[in-house]
Amino acid sequence: MKTLLVVEVSPRLELSVSRNLTTRFVEQWKKGNPHGVVVVRDLFKSHIPFVDLHWIGGAFTPREQHSPESAAAIKVSDDLVAEIKSADHILIGTPMYNFSIPAILKAYIDQIVRSGVTVSTAYEGMLKGKKATVILSTGGDFSPGAPFASTNMASNYLRQVLGFIGISDVNIILAVRTLAVDQGHQPLRDYVTELDGEILSAAAA
Ligand SMILES: Cc1cc2nc3c(=O)[nH]c(=O)nc-3n(C[C@H](O)[C@H](O)[C@H](O)COP(=O)(O)O)c2cc1C
């Protein structure tokens, strides 16, 4: 039985391009995995804390030395790590914000990248045997060859950090020029349909 972990990021809920595309992905994934489990980690609703001194103290000292504050900070991380560890496929649906990823996704990443837990002390990723699909929605055009393609920091960063924790099988689907949807030039439903081929084949992989 396979488990799909869906990490949602956009605050725009039903208006969100990335969320509409992850929904399509999940529908198709369920068809191919009728007994599969889908776990949703909605970062917009999870209020994941930033790394602070208590977290750092907890992450780099033995558990028996943890203050109550460090124990609580590390429990957040432990729970998120357990969730991603139990998944076979991780689907991240995220907007591009300011050429990179939204802060709430970075906060999540900072919780799950842990020395000795998801990355060995020899810098070997410990989450092996998983695959990830990233659906990255962008207002502008970051397609390969587009004039601003090289300013897309989100794709490289996500590939890098997922690889760092051992997830090297990463498929990034670019949902570009969503401005056309937001400005009312293209209905959201049509936009989602245009990407259907790519989404469905990623979900079937
Ligand atoms: C705070 C903010 C920053 C953004 N930064 C960029 C950007 O750097 N490049 C870009 O192409 N689009 C940018 N956008 C547009 C979003 O990436 C685009 O609207 C995307 O489709 C939003 O995803 P969603 O529909 O799933 O919420 C930004 C939007 C917001 C709200």
The ligand as an SDF file (V2000), in Angstrom:
LIG
                    3D

 31 33  0  0  0  0  0  0  0  0999 V2000
    3.9780   37.5240   -2.6010 C   0  0  0  0  0  0  0  0  0  0  0  0
    3.9720   37.0550   -4.0320 C   0  0  0  0  0  0  0  0  0  0  0  0
    5.1740   36.9890   -4.7250 C   0  0  0  0  0  0  0  0  0  0  0  0
    5.1960   36.5390   -6.0330 C   0  0  0  0  0  0  0  0  0  0  0  0
    6.3840   36.4520   -6.6750 N   0  0  0  0  0  0  0  0  0  0  0  0
    6.4150   36.0200   -7.9550 C   0  0  0  0  0  0  0  0  0  0  0  0
    7.6460   35.9190   -8.6680 C   0  0  0  0  0  0  0  0  0  0  0  0
    8.7090   36.1980   -8.1550 O   0  0  0  0  0  0  0  0  0  0  0  0
    7.5980   35.4970   -9.9420 N   0  0  0  0  0  0  0  0  0  0  0  0
    6.4260   35.1570  -10.5580 C   0  0  0  0  0  0  0  0  0  0  0  0
    6.4480   34.7600  -11.7140 O   0  0  0  0  0  0  0  0  0  0  0  0
    5.2510   35.2080   -9.8890 N   0  0  0  0  0  0  0  0  0  0  0  0
    5.2190   35.6370   -8.6200 C   0  0  0  0  0  0  0  0  0  0  0  0
    4.0380   35.6910   -7.9440 N   0  0  0  0  0  0  0  0  0  0  0  0
    2.8220   35.1810   -8.6000 C   0  0  0  0  0  0  0  0  0  0  0  0
    2.5470   33.7480   -8.1820 C   0  0  0  0  0  0  0  0  0  0  0  0
    3.6790   32.9330   -8.3010 O   0  0  0  0  0  0  0  0  0  0  0  0
    1.4510   33.1600   -9.0530 C   0  0  0  0  0  0  0  0  0  0  0  0
    0.2900   33.9710   -8.9250 O   0  0  0  0  0  0  0  0  0  0  0  0
    1.1210   31.7260   -8.6730 C   0  0  0  0  0  0  0  0  0  0  0  0
    0.2690   31.1770   -9.6350 O   0  0  0  0  0  0  0  0  0  0  0  0
    0.4660   31.6570   -7.3210 C   0  0  0  0  0  0  0  0  0  0  0  0
    0.1990   30.2880   -7.0320 O   0  0  0  0  0  0  0  0  0  0  0  0
   -1.2340   29.8800   -6.4930 P   0  0  0  0  0  0  0  0  0  0  0  0
   -2.2080   30.2490   -7.5810 O   0  0  0  0  0  0  0  0  0  0  0  0
   -1.1690   28.4080   -6.2680 O   0  0  0  0  0  0  0  0  0  0  0  0
   -1.4810   30.6570   -5.2420 O   0  0  0  0  0  0  0  0  0  0  0  0
    3.9940   36.1390   -6.6600 C   0  0  0  0  0  0  0  0  0  0  0  0
    2.7850   36.2340   -5.9560 C   0  0  0  0  0  0  0  0  0  0  0  0
    2.7760   36.6830   -4.6540 C   0  0  0  0  0  0  0  0  0  0  0  0
    1.4700   36.7610   -3.9160 C   0  0  0  0  0  0  0  0  0  0  0  0
  1  2  1  0
  2  3  1  0
  2 30  2  0
  3  4  2  0
  4  5  1  0
  4 28  1  0
  5  6  2  0
  6  7  1  0
  6 13  1  0
  7  8  2  0
  7  9  1  0
  9 10  1  0
 10 11  2  0
 10 12  1  0
 12 13  2  0
 13 14  1  0
 14 15  1  0
 14 28  1  0
 15 16  1  0
 16 17  1  0
 16 18  1  0
 18 19  1  0
 18 20  1  0
 20 21  1  0
 20 22  1  0
 22 23  1  0
 23 24  1  0
 24 25  2  0
 24 26  1  0
 24 27  1  0
 28 29  2  0
 29 30  1  0
 30 31  1  0
M  END
$$$$
